[in-house]
């Protein structure tokens, strides 16, 4: 049986996904203590996400919202295949670019230029592919002569500029972005949002974690509210955002 058009539009499909981590309750600070208490170490399973199900269609811009510790970033890492679920399935169609942790995937002994090639290889780009977009990445990053300095000499803002510049210029179909845009000056944050709007206009699919409801409402078509590891609400960004703020007691202070 052939798939209908709606099925073909889906580029991210998350079905009944559960993710858990093992937490160790005994905190031994020295190796001798750890060995002595090896058999008595208490551990428990902590469920971070439980039975999460949703689909994202091609060209959608979707926000993941929720309080700290709700499971948003874990979900983004699952979508990036940095980690994997204990239960459920995640199917993604298309080339993925992710911007999750500041400078993740960088070799701090390499220069910014060398890291462009090194980091781009994670996205499946060869040297010839990177050569085509190298100047665009460097120009967007605004790093100037620092592009040939070791990344270990960079400030957090410079890290972010380089990481974001790579992620948005590797011509991916799907872009996954954590709350990294909070780092950097107002000028570059504005530049990043303009670039993301450009990608959105060009039909790219984006999943965006943010605590800024004004940015979410302005930028995202849809929001998924994760609460205590459960999918609490899924709908248009204004409706979900208003409900989320109301639950936080902020509906009268944030417009």
Order of alpha helices (4+ residues) and beta strands (2+ residues): alpha-beta-alpha-beta-beta-alpha-beta-beta-alpha-alpha-alpha-beta-alpha-beta-alpha-beta-beta-alpha
